[in-house]
Amino acid sequence: MANKPPDRIRVGIVGGGLAGATLANALIVHSHLDIELFEASHEFSERGAAVGLSVNAQNALRQIIPSIREFLAKAGAVDMNSTRTALGSGPAAGTIIYDIAASSGLGVVLHRASLLRELLHLLPKEILHANKKLKSINPNRDGRVELGFEDGTIECFDAVIGADGIFSIVRHHVLQDAAEECAPSPAGYWDSRNLVPFEKAKKVLGEKYFETDRQWSWVGDGAFLLHNVLENGAMVQVIISAIEPEPPKDRKRPLTKEFLDQTLDRWFDGPIAKGMIELMLDQDNPQGYSQWEHRSTKTYANGYVCVVGDAAHATTPWQGAGAGLAIEDAMVLGTLFSKVTSSRDVPAAFKAYDEIRRPRCQRVIDSSREMAGVYCGRNPGAGLDPDKLREIFASRYSFILGLDMEAHKAEAMHAFVNSG
Ligand SMILES: Cc1cc2nc3c(=O)[nH]c(=O)nc-3n(C[C@H](O)[C@H](O)[C@H](O)COP(=O)(O)OP(=O)(O)OC[C@H]3O[C@@H](n4cnc5c(N)ncnc54)[C@H](O)[C@@H]3O)c2cc1C
């Protein structure tokens, strides 16, 4: 007997950031799916400086975009020949603690806007809808989901996936009564970023830090600094991050020289703080932003609706893993939807996605928060001792970087097929 062809299934993705755009690429290859991607802003755009894609993120992206090297080159990705972590303050300031490339393969760093541009470029224009802010989600009587937008329009879908960021409306719908207890909260740290021309960064920080395309992370007393090269070597991203005992209500604070001097006052014997402050202040209206996260999430799925990316699992940036997790989400949903042949399969596919993805993502969120303390010299056992820090770093990345993508996809498929 010939196999019945799959039904046409209409999938609405809400949010056109890195998660939504990657997911649309993962789903569009299945010819039985009709995908529509909705973005609240008047155009699809990414704010913020750079995003690092570690080995796991690249491995997951390769499953979605097989010509990944070409794709990353178009997005201006710079290979990090090493990610070097050194001490920035204290008696051993300048000591190199760890070099990740030596043990774990290469990461790449990209300008966020360039990555989003290239992801959108691969999608048909007619599925991209800007200026479409979601206001309401209602399951209707036919078992479909109605999305109501701020412009008064309503669209019906067989499956809805929320990629609408940390303060997601779709997350609220998925979690229902648990939404309040699972709301995002401050993690206890702030950070600030700037992009400066490569030559300027080299002059201010010193030539020796730019001999190769290397990411430098600086661990120190109460704070953390980072600089890396991006945009095909044209620009350098600088980051200053520190402990935030009392988060400001509006999640941001203006950065002044006095405030940064005070934040890094125990760093000035070290090699890097003075130059980093100069580069950070070389922008209009510099701001520091509180880092928020999802400390717990009861489920990523509810019937015909689920959440991905920061809508599901916003994490602090300390292990550079948030975008990688969103790409892994897209890979898993892409795999599951290859076997979703009727809209009736959607809840089981979303349940399998939740079962496989949530434990991993929560582990990353918890680990990243703990690493914040380590990077700010506040791990009780290690402080600013390079040997003890080395031991911690050696053990804290392998579970993120070493995910076996084939096994992860197979696990998801197994959960789907056996969902009864
Ligand atoms: C400071 C910082 C540094 C980071 N560095 C790294 C890194 O180096 N490596 C890494 O892997 N990750 C990193 N991350 C994490 C990573 O950037 C995020 O996890 C990722 O960008 C999240 O993408 P997203 O699409 O889920 O969410 P978002 O980028 O927030 O996108 C959500 C989109 O949904 C839209 N939207 C919101 N509400 C609605 C609505 N009602 N209707 C329609 N559209 C809506 C928004 O306009 C937006 O375009 C970092 C994060 C931060 C904050």
The ligand as an SDF file (V2000), in Angstrom:
LIG
                    3D

 53 58  0  0  0  0  0  0  0  0999 V2000
   24.8200   40.5030   26.1870 C   0  0  0  0  0  0  0  0  0  0  0  0
   24.6170   39.1660   25.5610 C   0  0  0  0  0  0  0  0  0  0  0  0
   25.6640   38.4790   24.9410 C   0  0  0  0  0  0  0  0  0  0  0  0
   25.4720   37.2370   24.3540 C   0  0  0  0  0  0  0  0  0  0  0  0
   26.5220   36.5680   23.7840 N   0  0  0  0  0  0  0  0  0  0  0  0
   26.3060   35.3370   23.2590 C   0  0  0  0  0  0  0  0  0  0  0  0
   27.3610   34.5800   22.6460 C   0  0  0  0  0  0  0  0  0  0  0  0
   28.4890   35.0210   22.5480 O   0  0  0  0  0  0  0  0  0  0  0  0
   27.0780   33.3300   22.1620 N   0  0  0  0  0  0  0  0  0  0  0  0
   25.8130   32.8100   22.2400 C   0  0  0  0  0  0  0  0  0  0  0  0
   25.6020   31.6700   21.8070 O   0  0  0  0  0  0  0  0  0  0  0  0
   24.8010   33.5190   22.7830 N   0  0  0  0  0  0  0  0  0  0  0  0
   25.0150   34.7510   23.2920 C   0  0  0  0  0  0  0  0  0  0  0  0
   23.9950   35.4520   23.8370 N   0  0  0  0  0  0  0  0  0  0  0  0
   22.6630   34.9080   23.8010 C   0  0  0  0  0  0  0  0  0  0  0  0
   22.0240   35.1000   22.4500 C   0  0  0  0  0  0  0  0  0  0  0  0
   22.3040   36.3610   21.9320 O   0  0  0  0  0  0  0  0  0  0  0  0
   20.5460   34.9190   22.5750 C   0  0  0  0  0  0  0  0  0  0  0  0
   20.2990   33.6970   23.2330 O   0  0  0  0  0  0  0  0  0  0  0  0
   19.8760   34.8950   21.2210 C   0  0  0  0  0  0  0  0  0  0  0  0
   20.1920   36.0280   20.4520 O   0  0  0  0  0  0  0  0  0  0  0  0
   18.3840   34.8590   21.4540 C   0  0  0  0  0  0  0  0  0  0  0  0
   17.7150   34.9700   20.2680 O   0  0  0  0  0  0  0  0  0  0  0  0
   16.1410   34.9490   20.2490 P   0  0  0  0  0  0  0  0  0  0  0  0
   15.7950   35.0600   18.8140 O   0  0  0  0  0  0  0  0  0  0  0  0
   15.6300   33.8060   21.0390 O   0  0  0  0  0  0  0  0  0  0  0  0
   15.6560   36.2420   21.0630 O   0  0  0  0  0  0  0  0  0  0  0  0
   15.7150   37.7860   20.6610 P   0  0  0  0  0  0  0  0  0  0  0  0
   17.0180   38.1240   20.0670 O   0  0  0  0  0  0  0  0  0  0  0  0
   15.2780   38.5390   21.8550 O   0  0  0  0  0  0  0  0  0  0  0  0
   14.6260   37.9300   19.5080 O   0  0  0  0  0  0  0  0  0  0  0  0
   13.2520   37.9460   19.7690 C   0  0  0  0  0  0  0  0  0  0  0  0
   12.5450   38.6030   18.5960 C   0  0  0  0  0  0  0  0  0  0  0  0
   11.1470   38.5220   18.8080 O   0  0  0  0  0  0  0  0  0  0  0  0
   10.5640   39.7700   18.5260 C   0  0  0  0  0  0  0  0  0  0  0  0
    9.3420   39.8800   19.3280 N   0  0  0  0  0  0  0  0  0  0  0  0
    9.2430   40.0730   20.6690 C   0  0  0  0  0  0  0  0  0  0  0  0
    7.9500   40.1280   21.0420 N   0  0  0  0  0  0  0  0  0  0  0  0
    7.2250   39.9550   19.9020 C   0  0  0  0  0  0  0  0  0  0  0  0
    5.8310   39.9180   19.6430 C   0  0  0  0  0  0  0  0  0  0  0  0
    4.9120   40.1030   20.6150 N   0  0  0  0  0  0  0  0  0  0  0  0
    5.4110   39.7270   18.3670 N   0  0  0  0  0  0  0  0  0  0  0  0
    6.3050   39.5430   17.3500 C   0  0  0  0  0  0  0  0  0  0  0  0
    7.6510   39.5770   17.5520 N   0  0  0  0  0  0  0  0  0  0  0  0
    8.1030   39.7830   18.8090 C   0  0  0  0  0  0  0  0  0  0  0  0
   11.6170   40.7820   18.9240 C   0  0  0  0  0  0  0  0  0  0  0  0
   11.4030   42.0360   18.2850 O   0  0  0  0  0  0  0  0  0  0  0  0
   12.8830   40.0970   18.4600 C   0  0  0  0  0  0  0  0  0  0  0  0
   13.2050   40.3780   17.1210 O   0  0  0  0  0  0  0  0  0  0  0  0
   24.1970   36.6880   24.4090 C   0  0  0  0  0  0  0  0  0  0  0  0
   23.1170   37.3890   25.0070 C   0  0  0  0  0  0  0  0  0  0  0  0
   23.3310   38.6130   25.5770 C   0  0  0  0  0  0  0  0  0  0  0  0
   22.1630   39.3550   26.2310 C   0  0  0  0  0  0  0  0  0  0  0  0
  1  2  1  0
  2  3  1  0
  2 52  2  0
  3  4  2  0
  4  5  1  0
  4 50  1  0
  5  6  2  0
  6  7  1  0
  6 13  1  0
  7  8  2  0
  7  9  1  0
  9 10  1  0
 10 11  2  0
 10 12  1  0
 12 13  2  0
 13 14  1  0
 14 15  1  0
 14 50  1  0
 15 16  1  0
 16 17  1  0
 16 18  1  0
 18 19  1  0
 18 20  1  0
 20 21  1  0
 20 22  1  0
 22 23  1  0
 23 24  1  0
 24 25  2  0
 24 26  1  0
 24 27  1  0
 27 28  1  0
 28 29  2  0
 28 30  1  0
 28 31  1  0
 31 32  1  0
 32 33  1  0
 33 34  1  0
 33 48  1  0
 34 35  1  0
 35 36  1  0
 35 46  1  0
 36 37  1  0
 36 45  1  0
 37 38  2  0
 38 39  1  0
 39 40  1  0
 39 45  2  0
 40 41  1  0
 40 42  2  0
 42 43  1  0
 43 44  2  0
 44 45  1  0
 46 47  1  0
 46 48  1  0
 48 49  1  0
 50 51  2  0
 51 52  1  0
 52 53  1  0
M  END
$$$$
